[in-house]
Amino acid sequence: MVRFLLNSDFPEIMKMKILILFIVLIFSVINLSAQVRGGLFDLEFPSQIDTNYYPFYNGVQMIEVDHLGYYDRKNFFLEQSQPRAMPHSMFEPAPPPNEYIFRDSTGQIVKAFNTLKSIDELDNSFKNIPIDQKGQNPTMLFFPSHLGKSKVSDGVWVYSYSQHNNFMEFYKVFDLQSIDSVESQYQMGFNGTYPYKCGLIDSLGNIHIPMIYENMIPVGNCMLVQKDGKYGLIDYDQKEIVKIKYDSFKWETSDLISFMKDGRVSKHYNIKKDKVSELKAYDQIINPQRLEEGKICEVKLNGKSGFIDDNYNEIVEPQYDICLYFGNQSIPLFRVVKDGKWGYINDMAEVVLPCVYDDAEDFNKEGFARVQQNGEVFCIDQKGLRQDTCANKPTYRFKVFPVVQRDQKYGLLGTDGLLYIPILYDYVYGMTNEPFYRVQKDKKVGICRSTGTMLLPPEYDKIGSFYREMQLAIIEKDGLKGAIDTHCNIIIPVIYEQLQFDLSGNLIFKLNGKMGMMDSAQNIIIPAIYEEFHGFGKLRYTYDSNEYSRVMRDSLYGFIDLEGKEVIPCKFEQLELEIHNDLAFFVEDGKYGFVKVGGKIIVPAIYNRAYSFEVPVTAVQKDEKWGLIDIKGKKITDFEYDLIIAHSWYEKQWVIAYKNGLSGVLNIKGEVVVPFEYDEILTYSANNGFRARKGENWIYIKP
């Protein structure tokens, strides 16, 4: 470099400037490298957060505790010393906001922002700091302290080099008055924002924009702001450039922001051009960078595609179901679908060939395209004239025969090479033991035959599997449910808020907020009078039916049988899910008791905890101790155990218990069959018995 300068024809003054710049660059890199190697940014040393003492201006000095600068330096250090695929800034917690403190020429603190300390506390902290104090951090080329920051005007420096924190000559501050702890000052919101209202101050500590916004992000010559949950744009005089009324925003490109209301885009802001553009409300703008390039752009509304020009005028109203690869072909003819038929438009969205084809592919370099129409496959030229000599091969590929895929769309191919289901669907798939195919389009599901006959149009939110011997499948549309048979006929209309198969061989339904049960022919077995209906199935044995079901009526629980008779009346605020040995526990005033089928209280609510009567004996807790009782409520053991784990009765006769910190096993009579001398007893096997631990040794013990 030096030899090049000396031998060059540059003027001497230019050579000197370039040489000085080169030397400064070398020393800065060496300095930075040494600091990285020496651990200057070691997170163990919070003193590395720089405090910047700006020169006095109009009798006021601004002091900045530079958390943002420290965060930038820390991430740079991590990137250099511990490089990784994902940047460290994605994982490092966002920094607290910079603190701004202002003092007069006497050293008296007069204002402070983004700190919970009082003026008196700050006075005490800074009373021994001279008014000509410099920043703690050495000036570096990449991360300068205030001495190296860009000066906007007298007394004003660039706030931050970060794009999201550069508010020109102003500084972002937060309203921390509503919080009561230092810790909560550092709680971050979504996407690195703080959960406090924010505004802007100038370098004299004057509030320029009041702290009334949930967030502020600088964009070009204005700011993207959030207020009362709505988004818009304001300038630095707080004038609304885009009214603060939008539900959300989206960065379409680095220079283009979309504003959305009620889920639709209706305004764009171009940062580079500082221009706001109105547009008709659309669901989506496809490839909006085309607008910046002066080209037309695809838009979507209610699932249909249309086009706007770069002045945001609608030139083709949304009418196409699909528009593929617009603007990317060597021959500028692009495929569109309307009413299930394919056609072609040009790069100005003008119709070149109408939508009349059952299938269509892109034009090749020779200017021919393969199409299907009226049961024939042939090629056409760019005027739509048939070319029988064309040898174009199909571009679709087989997923699982006969399902084929092209352009992320799916269809069905017949053995004769014709598409029976056009390649228009988001997905086509077959289910085991079903003679037809499910098709999905725009998140809606339907059913068709392999011959192309549509049995159910793709307008349902869900279509379930066919349920065993009932041979019915539940369908759902707009939050309501019904059922179809194996011929895809709607057997049960889609009118029910809830519909589910029950192990009794019937269907539990919910209509007008009440639940009941009917058979597949819609004959009502149990009238819809319950708020909850658990169903006649056992919790632990999926395919076993149950003769009783828990129900809720008028916010109280009971049990019914298969004929709808209330075998335990609905009068309990809390009731077990299942009946075991004709008993179910209930809870009253926080205490457990047991009620028998028929409604008789067998055990009053006197226990703190209770297990089910899965065998004719169960465990209950009284005060702090556990014991066993039988189905008549008679005490089998004393209440002397720390815990009895009675949700598992091994071989229906043994249960694990704890006493004085040691474990043992009781039988159904309450007798000790494994003594309480083991630290832990776990599972049981018929061959080996209980697995028990004493100290570090595991052994097997049979009762």
Secondary structure, 3 states (H helix, E strand, C coil): CHHHHHHCCCCHHHHHHHHHHHHHHHHHHHHHHHHHHHCCCCCCCHHHCEEEECCCECCEEEEEEEHHHHHHHHHHHHHHHCCCCCCHHHCCCCCCCCEEEEEECCCCEEEEECCCCCHHHHHHHHCCCCCCCCCCCCCCCCCCCHHHCCEEECCEECCCCCCCCCCCCCEEEECCCCCCCHHHHCCCCHHHCCCCCEEEECCCCCEEEEEEECEEEEECCEEEEEECCEEEEECCCCCEEEEEEECEEEEEECCEEEEEECCEEEEEEECCCCEEEEEEEECEEECCHHHHCCCCEEEEECCEEEEECCCCCEEEEEEECEECCCCCCCCCCEEEEECCEEEEECCCCCEEEEEEECEECCCCCCCCEEEEECCEEEEECCCCCEECCCCCCCCCEEEECCEEEECCEEEEECCCCCEEEEEEECEEEECCCCCCEEEEECCEEEEECCCCCEEEEEEECEECCCEHHHCEEEEEECCEEEEECCCCCEEEEEEECEEEECCCCCEEEEECCEEEEECCCCCEEEEEEECEECCCECCCCCCCECCEEEEEECCEEEEEECCCCEEEEEEECEECCCCECCEEEEEECCEEEEEECCCCEEEEEEECEECCCCCCEEEEEECCEEEEEECCCCECCCCCECEEEEEEEECCCEEEEEECCEEEEEECCCCEEEEEEECEEEEEECCCEEEEEECCEEEEECC
